[in-house]
């Protein structure tokens, strides 16, 4: 570590500031100002102070010397203890702020336990997975969190997973750092200046022809027919798996002769959805009107088990796509947009907080239409 005193570091015309430059290491540096701004004719470059001819030279030099003493004391402390401080650590010590003994790992664990009652199991599992991955990496002190932290974390993620899986990890960690910033545990959220690498995700959906193959197929076991019904219900409503598994008869209301599901989402309990029930969805519900336990319409199946059975259904029906419960949701969105249902309406049915997410489906639809026109060599009517 070393310290240099500069006057007019940026070679400004007219008045310029006096600044101390601290080199933490070869690539990191910080600047501190005693609040002295003067013209070049008043600066003594050899003595590194304001010339006596300036009317406020005594006060200005006192400010410079006071800051020099404080910074040298800090630099000496770090050098003697063999510590190379981060920018956040140096700034915290310089400002005399209290050091948080709690680590980022401990903080996330505490926050996750606090949030757990209101989280969907899938969300809790995802956040807990991020915490476990962070623990495998290292114990992170809040004083270690600086502008380079997201890059270092990203390098760790790339060593443990594919690029396509890193985005969610960054978003979860960004959420907790945003909270830490709000309670002044860090001076700045490092994600403010870090762009989370986008990962292209293939959005799979079924065509009407493929849905008909599943619809018309009768299976020999009750188990597979139940899975088929749940999948078709998902395709008709655009609901998430967790919401369908929690669906009760009391969630269905009739308004002006039309049936709707009116209920909050499982993942976002404060957000109400109004989902229209089309004929096929109503017929499926009627099949299970007397079979549900605890008021639930459908028999409970884990998402993993459903997806395993859906793979069998795809194989039997000759559908060369990896069918899952989320594919049903994608299918609903793309088919509704293709048929002309307004983007805002589709967005509400899907339970999106805004139309930004829904626009991904609209983009998918327009891309497919464009590709179909090219494939069929249609250039004009």
ABEGO torsion letter per residue (X at the ends): XBBBBBBGAAGBBEBBBBBBBBBABAABBBBBBAGBBBBAAABBAAAGBBBAABAAAAAAAAAAAAAAAAAAAAAAAAAAAGBBBBAAAAAAAAAGBBBBABBAAAAAAAAAAAAAAABBAAAAAAAAAAAAAAAAABBBBAAABBAAAAAAAAAAAAAABBAAAAAAAAAAAAAAAAAAAAAGABABBAAAABBBBBBBBBBBBBBAAAAAAAAABBBABAAAAAAAAAAAAAAAAGBBAAAAAABBAAABBBBGGBBBBBBBBAABAABBBBBBBBAAAAAAAAAAAAABBGGBABBBBBAAAAAAAAAAAAAAAGBBBBBBAAAAAAAAAAAAAAAGBBAAAAAAAAGBABAAAAAAAAAAAAAAAAAAAAAAGBABX
